[in-house]
Amino acid sequence: MNTALSPAASVISVLAVEKYSAGYWNASAAMNGVVAGLVGITGPCGVVDPWASIVIGLVSGLVYSGGWRMHEKLQVDDPVHAIAVHAWPGAWGCIASGLFAVPKHVNFMGYNAREGLLYSGDGGQFGIQLLGVLVVLVWTVATSAACFGALHAAGLLRVSPEDEEVGVDVAEHGEPLLKYEQASPRAVEVEATSTKSSEVGEITDMPNVSSV
Protein backbone atom coordinates (compact mmCIF):
# COMPACT_ATOMS: atom_id res chain seq x y z
CA MET A 1 0.00 0.00 0.00
CA ASN A 2 2.78 2.43 0.91
CA THR A 3 4.37 1.92 -2.50
CA ALA A 4 1.13 3.02 -4.18
CA LEU A 5 0.27 5.92 -1.86
CA SER A 6 3.62 7.70 -2.00
CA PRO A 7 3.87 8.16 -5.79
CA ALA A 8 0.22 9.15 -5.97
CA ALA A 9 0.82 11.87 -3.39
CA SER A 10 4.01 12.92 -5.14
CA VAL A 11 2.18 13.48 -8.43
CA ILE A 12 -0.29 15.76 -6.66
CA SER A 13 2.41 17.96 -5.18
CA VAL A 14 4.40 18.08 -8.44
CA LEU A 15 1.36 19.07 -10.49
CA ALA A 16 0.44 21.73 -7.93
CA VAL A 17 3.93 23.24 -8.13
CA GLU A 18 4.02 23.15 -11.93
CA LYS A 19 0.56 24.63 -12.26
CA TYR A 20 1.47 27.44 -9.90
CA SER A 21 4.89 28.07 -11.47
CA ALA A 22 4.25 27.51 -15.18
CA GLY A 23 0.48 27.93 -15.39
CA TYR A 24 -0.29 24.49 -16.84
CA TRP A 25 -0.38 20.82 -15.86
CA ASN A 26 3.00 19.43 -16.90
CA ALA A 27 2.60 15.77 -17.90
CA SER A 28 6.35 15.14 -18.16
CA ALA A 29 6.92 16.48 -14.66
CA ALA A 30 4.01 14.38 -13.40
CA MET A 31 5.64 11.21 -14.72
CA ASN A 32 8.88 12.14 -13.01
CA GLY A 33 6.82 12.84 -9.91
CA VAL A 34 5.67 9.21 -9.90
CA VAL A 35 9.29 8.05 -9.91
CA ALA A 36 10.23 10.59 -7.23
CA GLY A 37 7.46 9.25 -4.98
CA LEU A 38 8.63 5.67 -5.53
CA VAL A 39 12.22 6.61 -4.79
CA GLY A 40 11.22 8.48 -1.64
CA ILE A 41 9.28 5.55 -0.19
CA THR A 42 11.82 2.86 -1.11
CA GLY A 43 13.85 3.20 2.09
CA PRO A 44 11.11 3.65 4.72
CA CYS A 45 8.44 1.53 3.00
CA GLY A 46 8.45 -1.33 5.52
CA VAL A 47 8.61 0.75 8.70
CA VAL A 48 6.05 3.52 8.20
CA ASP A 49 2.26 3.69 8.32
CA PRO A 50 0.17 4.57 5.24
CA TRP A 51 -0.46 8.14 6.39
CA ALA A 52 3.29 8.69 6.66
CA SER A 53 3.83 7.33 3.14
CA ILE A 54 1.47 10.01 1.87
CA VAL A 55 3.48 12.71 3.64
CA ILE A 56 6.71 11.22 2.30
CA GLY A 57 5.26 11.24 -1.22
CA LEU A 58 4.08 14.83 -0.98
CA VAL A 59 7.50 15.98 0.18
CA SER A 60 9.24 13.84 -2.45
CA GLY A 61 7.33 15.71 -5.15
CA LEU A 62 8.34 19.05 -3.68
CA VAL A 63 11.96 17.93 -3.37
CA TYR A 64 12.00 16.84 -7.01
CA SER A 65 10.40 20.08 -8.21
CA GLY A 66 12.87 22.16 -6.25
CA GLY A 67 15.77 19.92 -7.22
CA TRP A 68 15.55 20.29 -10.99
CA ARG A 69 15.08 24.03 -10.69
CA MET A 70 18.19 24.24 -8.51
CA HIS A 71 20.12 22.22 -11.09
CA GLU A 72 19.13 24.61 -13.86
CA LYS A 73 20.29 27.61 -11.84
CA LEU A 74 23.58 25.87 -11.07
CA GLN A 75 23.85 24.75 -14.73
CA VAL A 76 24.03 21.08 -13.79
CA ASP A 77 23.83 18.92 -16.93
CA ASP A 78 20.73 16.87 -16.07
CA PRO A 79 18.41 17.15 -19.10
CA VAL A 80 16.13 14.24 -18.12
CA HIS A 81 16.07 15.19 -14.40
CA ALA A 82 17.68 11.88 -13.42
CA ILE A 83 19.54 13.38 -10.46
CA ALA A 84 16.55 15.43 -9.36
CA VAL A 85 14.31 12.35 -9.46
CA HIS A 86 16.64 9.90 -7.74
CA ALA A 87 19.23 11.65 -5.57
CA TRP A 88 17.22 14.17 -3.58
CA PRO A 89 13.96 12.23 -3.08
CA GLY A 90 16.11 9.23 -2.16
CA ALA A 91 17.97 11.27 0.44
CA TRP A 92 14.68 12.53 1.80
CA GLY A 93 13.34 8.98 2.03
CA CYS A 94 16.34 7.90 4.12
CA ILE A 95 15.87 10.84 6.46
CA ALA A 96 12.14 10.18 6.65
CA SER A 97 12.81 6.80 8.22
CA GLY A 98 14.26 8.64 11.18
CA LEU A 99 11.05 10.61 11.52
CA PHE A 100 8.19 8.22 10.83
CA ALA A 101 9.48 4.71 11.65
CA VAL A 102 6.88 2.90 13.80
CA PRO A 103 8.28 0.79 16.69
CA LYS A 104 6.25 -2.34 15.91
CA HIS A 105 7.19 -2.21 12.23
CA VAL A 106 10.89 -1.84 13.05
CA ASN A 107 10.70 -4.83 15.41
CA PHE A 108 8.76 -6.93 12.92
CA MET A 109 11.32 -6.28 10.20
CA GLY A 110 14.11 -7.26 12.58
CA TYR A 111 16.12 -4.09 12.00
CA ASN A 112 18.83 -3.06 14.42
CA ALA A 113 17.33 0.39 14.69
CA ARG A 114 15.05 2.54 16.77
CA GLU A 115 11.71 4.16 16.09
CA GLY A 116 11.45 7.53 14.42
CA LEU A 117 11.57 10.93 16.09
CA LEU A 118 7.78 11.27 16.15
CA TYR A 119 7.51 8.13 18.29
CA SER A 120 10.70 8.19 20.37
CA GLY A 121 10.78 11.87 21.24
CA ASP A 122 14.54 12.02 20.72
CA GLY A 123 16.67 12.43 17.63
CA GLY A 124 18.81 9.30 17.95
CA GLN A 125 17.65 7.41 14.87
CA PHE A 126 16.99 10.63 12.99
CA GLY A 127 20.61 11.68 13.53
CA ILE A 128 21.85 8.29 12.33
CA GLN A 129 19.78 8.55 9.15
CA LEU A 130 20.97 12.10 8.53
CA LEU A 131 24.59 11.10 9.07
CA GLY A 132 24.21 8.20 6.65
CA VAL A 133 22.86 10.50 3.95
CA LEU A 134 25.72 12.96 4.45
CA VAL A 135 28.33 10.19 4.26
CA VAL A 136 26.86 8.85 1.01
CA LEU A 137 26.68 12.39 -0.40
CA VAL A 138 30.31 13.15 0.42
CA TRP A 139 31.47 9.79 -0.96
CA THR A 140 29.50 10.25 -4.17
CA VAL A 141 30.76 13.78 -4.76
CA ALA A 142 34.37 12.79 -4.06
CA THR A 143 34.44 9.70 -6.27
CA SER A 144 32.49 11.41 -9.06
CA ALA A 145 34.85 14.40 -8.99
CA ALA A 146 37.85 12.07 -9.29
CA CYS A 147 36.28 10.09 -12.15
CA PHE A 148 34.99 13.03 -14.17
CA GLY A 149 38.12 15.08 -13.42
CA ALA A 150 40.26 12.34 -14.93
CA LEU A 151 38.03 12.13 -18.00
CA HIS A 152 38.18 15.92 -18.39
CA ALA A 153 41.96 15.92 -18.13
CA ALA A 154 42.13 13.23 -20.81
CA GLY A 155 39.77 15.17 -23.09
CA LEU A 156 37.14 12.43 -22.97
CA LEU A 157 34.43 14.10 -20.90
CA ARG A 158 32.54 15.86 -23.70
CA VAL A 159 31.78 15.14 -27.32
CA SER A 160 32.84 17.63 -29.99
CA PRO A 161 30.85 20.86 -30.54
CA GLU A 162 29.79 19.53 -33.93
CA ASP A 163 28.37 16.35 -32.40
CA GLU A 164 26.59 18.42 -29.74
CA GLU A 165 24.93 20.50 -32.46
CA VAL A 166 23.90 17.48 -34.51
CA GLY A 167 22.97 15.41 -31.49
CA VAL A 168 24.78 12.36 -30.15
CA ASP A 169 22.00 10.10 -31.44
CA VAL A 170 22.84 11.12 -34.99
CA ALA A 171 26.61 11.27 -34.42
CA GLU A 172 26.87 7.89 -32.70
CA HIS A 173 23.87 5.93 -33.99
CA GLY A 174 23.06 7.52 -37.34
CA GLU A 175 19.51 8.68 -36.61
CA PRO A 176 17.80 11.22 -34.32
CA LEU A 177 15.83 10.11 -31.31
CA LEU A 178 13.34 12.98 -31.64
CA LYS A 179 10.97 13.62 -34.53
CA TYR A 180 12.07 16.09 -37.17
CA GLU A 181 9.93 18.90 -35.82
CA GLN A 182 11.59 18.50 -32.41
CA ALA A 183 15.16 17.82 -33.52
CA SER A 184 17.74 20.54 -34.18
CA PRO A 185 17.90 21.94 -37.75
CA ARG A 186 21.41 20.52 -38.14
CA ALA A 187 20.25 17.03 -37.11
CA VAL A 188 17.41 17.19 -39.64
CA GLU A 189 19.83 18.29 -42.36
CA VAL A 190 22.26 15.45 -41.62
CA GLU A 191 19.47 12.85 -41.54
CA ALA A 192 17.93 14.16 -44.76
CA THR A 193 21.31 14.06 -46.51
CA SER A 194 21.93 10.53 -45.27
CA THR A 195 18.50 9.36 -46.47
CA LYS A 196 18.94 11.03 -49.86
CA SER A 197 22.37 9.43 -50.37
CA SER A 198 20.94 6.04 -49.47
CA GLU A 199 18.10 6.44 -51.98
CA VAL A 200 20.52 7.51 -54.71
CA GLY A 201 22.62 4.45 -54.00
CA GLU A 202 19.60 2.19 -54.33
CA ILE A 203 18.64 3.76 -57.66
CA THR A 204 22.20 3.42 -58.96
CA ASP A 205 22.27 -0.26 -58.06
CA MET A 206 19.09 -0.99 -60.04
CA PRO A 207 19.61 -2.77 -63.41
CA ASN A 208 19.37 -0.65 -66.54
CA VAL A 209 16.04 -1.71 -68.01
CA SER A 210 16.69 -0.11 -71.37
CA SER A 211 19.77 -2.24 -71.90
CA VAL A 212 18.04 -5.51 -71.07
Phi, psi and omega in degrees: 000317181300323181292337178271322184290319184297309178295327177297317179292323180297318178300319181298314182291323178296313180297323178297317179295314182293322178295319180290320185278315186256343178089008178211165179276111186272108183293322180296316178295326179296319178296319175294330177296324176300312180296319179300319178294322177292319179296317182297326183269351184303312181292306185272006189308317186275355185239005181241157176278163181304320181298324179290327179295328177293316178298315179299319178295317179300315180291324178301319177297319178293320179296317177297313183298321177286327183295312183289331175291322176297319180297320179295320179293326179273359180059042174281132184281088181221067189296332181258010177063030182295318180291316181297328181281322189259313188293304188284316173298326177295318177297317178298320179299320177296318179293324182298331177300324179286352178257316193249001183298127182270134183307313183293327178291319179298316179294319180297321181285345179076023181283145174273072186208172179250172177289167182287170183303323182294339182254330183271330182083355175233166187262024182302299182291325177299317178296321178297315180297317180295318178297318179300318179296318181294320179296315179297320180297313180297316179299316182295316180296316182295311182291323178294319179298319179295316182294308183288331176296319178295317178297321179295318180296328180274358180074024184248006186282324184238155172279173182290157177304325179295317179292326176297319181292316180290321186110134184296331178300317178287316184295321185263329187240353173086002178205149181282148176284321183273161176290162185303321183288346179257337184284164179291153180303323181293321179296319178296319181296316180296316181294319180296319179296318179297317180294319181296317180297322179295318180294321179297320178298320179295320179293320179297325182283348181289145179293149179280105186296324185293337182268354181279000000 
